């Protein structure tokens, strides 16, 4: 079944996995494009994150928002090493005395020293361990996103199949209206040509050939056959798997081409009315197809 290009997923990991919160959204785009909002502690993995996403979603615009539970400046996530702060202060005062400095020692200066404050970005955790913890969360978010896109794709396929059914019924009506029309057009054109050329001499065989040629040009049998073939192929594509969005878009163009030809060749109001309906349905299907992967 086809997949939609549109989807959304939000996954929140437990504290053992780092407390990561991953929100990922995908929308239609001709190529693969990403926009990230991630904490600085994960910036080193930006390329790895992009590669992992692209391995699952090769086309589309992906928006990724990553945060960590309890961050955003919440002081409760920070811990102070009081012993380290006291050691720094003692050494700073000792140095002041030795150098004869009288400038006050600011508390904020002590907080900036390494090891005084520890938090999500200061904890001693190896890059490999941090990546392994986060990677599992991202993979879960991607899996959820793909399920969302598949669900949306099922809805798209159902709507498209219903429209294909309506268009197939319309083509059947056009075929009925056009049945025997070539012969009728031939008779009408022959009569018209005979009237126009009544005052001049013209070979009767040539008159028949001209009338037959004009009648053949108004025949839409080939266009109807090709249109039905496009419908059948379209139905098979949306029932299968894989990335078929571009193929479906091309088929919509071919459908539109055949319908236009039918409209220009058909010389019957009833057929023209059905052609207008077909054009509208193909445009609706093409709009839907823009969201198919």
N, C-alpha and C positions, 0 to 999 in steps of 0.2 A: 504494500500500500504506500502511496505517496506520502512524503513528509512536508510539512509546512516550513517556511523559512522563519516563521514567527513563533516565539516561545519565551517562557520565563521560568526561572527556578530560583529558589532560595533555600540554602542549606546552612544549618547552624550546628557546629560540632561541639562536643562536650569539652570539659576542661582538660581531659587526658589528651585530646587531639589538638590542644592549643586554643580552644574556644573561638576558632575562626568562624566568621559569618560571611558566606559567599552568596552574592546575588548576581545572576547572569541572565542577560536578555539578548535575544537575537531577532533581527528584522531583515527584510529583503535587501539584498545588495548584489550587484553584478559580480563582485570579487570578494575576497576575504579581507575584512577590515576590522580592527579592534580599537577600543578605547578603554583604558584601564584607570581605575582609581584604587590604588593599593598602598598599604603602609610601607614606610621606608625599609622596614626590616625584611620585606619580601622583594624589594627592587632588584636584588641580585639574581632573582629567579624569573625576571620578566620574560626573557626569551624562552625559558623552559615552559612557562605558563602559556605563552602564545603558541608554542609548538604543540603542546598537549591539547589545547582547544582546537587547533587546526586539524589535528589528526582525527578528531571526531566530527568537526563541522568545517568542511573545506571551503564553503562559500556562504557569505552573509556578513552583516555588520553586527559585531558582538560587543556588548557593553558589559564590563565586569567591574563590580564594586566589592572590595574585600575590606572587612574590618575585623576587629577582635573584641570579643565580649569583655566589657569593662574598661575599654580604652577611651579615647576621646578626652584625655586630660583628667580622668577620674582619679583623684589622689589616692583612693583606696587600693588601686592597683600598684602603687609605689611603696617600696619598703626602704627605711633608712637604716644604715649601719652606723649606729651611734658610736661604737668603739672606733671605727675608721674616722668618723668626723672629729672625735676628740684627739686622735693621734695627729691628724692634719693640723688642728688648731694649736696643739702643743709645739709642733715643729715650726709652724708659722710664727708663733710668738718668740720662739727661740731665735729664729732668723732675724726677726725685727730687732731683738735686743743686740744681736751681734753686729748688725748693720746700722744700728742707730736710727731705725725708721719709726716714725710716729703715726703713719697713716692707719686708720681703723681697719680692722679685719671684718669684712661684711659677711653676714651669715649666708647670703646668696652665693658668694664666691666659694664657700666651703661646699655647698650643695652641688656645685658644678664639677667638683673634683671626682676622679674615677673611683667607683666603688662605694660612694656615699649613698646614692640613691640607686635602687635597682627596680626595674619594671619589665614589661613585656619585651622591650627592645634592648634591655641591658642584661638579661639573664644569660648565663653561660650555657649556651646550647649550640651544638655544632650545626653548620649549614646543612649537612646531610640529614641530621635528625629533624631539623626544622622543615626541610623540604619533604621528607617522608611523611611527617604529620600533616602538612598542608596538602600534599598531593592527593592523599586519600579523600580529603574533603572536596577538593576541586573535581576529582573524578566522580564523586557522588553527585555533585551539582550538575555536571555534564550529563550524567545518566538521566537525572530528573528532567533536564532541559530537553533531551532527545525524546523522552516519553511525552512531554508537553507538545513538542513539534509533531510527533506521530499522531497524537490525539487530534490536534488541529488539522493535520493532513487528512485524517479520516472524514472530518466534517467537510473539508474542501472537496474531497473526492465524491462524497454523497451529493453535494450540491451540483457539481459538474456533471455527474452521471444523470441526474434528473434533467438537466438542461440538454444533454445529448439526446435523451429520450424524446424531449419535446421537438428538438431539431430534426430527429429522424422521422417523427410523425409528420412534420411539416414538409420534408422532402418527399415523403410518400404521397402527400396531397398534391404537391407540384407535379409529380410523375403522372398522377391520374389526370390532372388538368392538361398536361402536355401530351397525353396519349392521343395519337392520331392527328395531332396538331400540324405536323409537317405536311401531311397530305392536304389538310384544309388550307394551309398557307399557300401551298403550291397551286391549288385551284383558284384561290383568290388572286394570287399574283398573275397567273396566266390570263385570267379574265381582265385584270387591270391593264396588263401589257397589250392585250388584244384591242382594248378600247383606245389606248393611247396611240396605237399604231394602225388603227383602222383605215386611215387615209393613205397609208404607204404600204408598199409591198415588202414583206419580210418572210424569210424562210421559216416554215412552221417548225421544223426540227430545231432551228436556232431559238425560236420562241420557247419551246419546251425546255431546252438546255438552260436558258437564262432564268426561267421561272423555277426550275429545279435547283439551280445554284443559289438563288435567293432564299428558297425555302430551306435548303440545307443549312444556310448560315443562321437561320433562326432555330435550328434544332438544338436542344439542350440535353440530349441524352448522355453525351460523354461527360458533361459537367456534373450531372446527377450521379453518374457512376463513380466518378472521382471523389465527389463529396461524401458519398456513402463509405468509400474506402478510407477516407480521412477519419470519419466518425469511428469506424471499426478499429483503426490503429490507435486512435486517441483513447478509446475505451480499454484497449489492452495495456497501454502504457500506464494509465492511472491505476490499474489493478495489479501491476507488477511492482518490483522493488528497484532501488537505484535512484540516481539523480536524473530526473527526466524533465525538469522544468524548462530547459532551453528547447528540447525537442517538442514539448507541448506548445511552446510559444511559436515555434516554426509552423507547426500544424495549424494553429489558429490563423496564421497569415495565409496559408494555403487554402483553408476553408473560406476565408474572406475573399480571396481571389476568385474562387469558383462561384461563390454567391454573386459577386459583382458581375461576372460574365453572364450568369443566368439572368440577372436583372436587365442587362443591356440587350440580350438576345430575345428574351421572352416578349411577345407582343400581346400580352393579355393582362388585363387589370388584376384579375384574381391571383395570377402568379406574382405580379409586382407586389401586391399586398403581402404575400407570404415571404417574399424576398426581404422586405423591410423588417419583418419579424425575425428572420434568420440573422440578419446583420446585427440587430440588437442583442440577440442571444450570444453570438460569437464574441461580441465586445465584452459582455459580462463574463464569459468564460475566460477570455484573455486577461481580464483584470484579476480573476482568481488565480490564474496560472502564474502571474508575477510573484505570488507568494509560495510557489511550489519549488522545493529544492531540486 
